[in-house]
């Protein structure tokens, strides 16, 4: 039997700020890779080098950009004109696609890329590499429906989705949230929509959990509360409220705590959190390389409820409490409400978020987790299986066409 030729997957993750896009891209890549599958990731993430890259996965770093306003981006490190930086990014993206010649091109979240930087690549693939399948990968919820409709209309996204993308993969469940209805997807696009389900993460076994608990000096009956806020750029309030609760509400909390501020929390805020945590005997980290392990060891995870954090927590089967942001996007709040209705998470809306409210929720969830544990145990994360099925269908079609 002839050896199967290599299958090249190019992934684009614009990553202006935070960890969400690169973590989702890395999770997909680590599952889709294989002996005959090469994956190359285009990313602007400034911390992509901190991740461990498995065999058959590599990355091309494009100059980082940081969001100043909803429509204004500035270079993250190099001090050049924003238009110049965007032209560099655009050139790297296009050149990489032309050289790598992907069989599959997956664009994360932004249909046209940051400031339309992926549009030339999509147009070149359509014109010069029609056998390449182009995929737009969307998280379950983008934002408030009216905001998405307006943004996509102003940018002319609807028409380009029809002409430039082979399929649109929704990393969610249609019965939970239906973007076809919410975002007014036209009938001619509906056939391109594939609901994959949520993206699972590697599940930590009992041995790993015991190791993590040992590292954190947890006894058999000790409870662990983990507080994580993703990249950390806008999560100070969550950390501050949690520490204020410990400082003012509990002289001797019946649980141990670990706080992960994220690499993008401003230094002054981060050092304050570290100092307060030290006084309380709370372990605090800026970045934790293998989040899944400590999430599996925790009895309760408190987070802001970003897509990736939710997938990680549910994969480990851990009970969670969400404090969702409501600006500049409402996707975390919408997701928290939907998942709370199914007892997959609990949440506190920001207007009600305070040290006493947080204390009551923590005690309730630690003492009575059963309802949430049962719902989580029944929940399946099917995203990778669905994607693998689609890719296998693409490869089978290619083989038939080449016979």
Secondary structure by P-SEA (a helix, b strand, c coil): cccccbbbbbbbbbccccccaaaaaaaaaaaaccccbbbbbbccccccccccccccbbbbbcbbbbbccccccccccccccaaaaaaaaaaaaaaaaaaacccbbbbccccccccccaaaaaaaaacccccbbbbbbbccccccaaaaaaaaaaaaaaaaaaccccbbbbcccccccccccccccccccccccccccccccccccaaaaaaaaaaacccccbbbbbbbcccccccaaaaaaaaaaaacccccccbbbbbbccccccaaaaaaaaaaaaaacbbbbcccccaaaaaaacccccccccaaaaaaaaaacccccccccccccaaaaaaaaaaaaaccccccccccccaaaaaaaaaaaaacaaaaaaaaaaccccaaaaaaaaaaaaaaaaaaaac
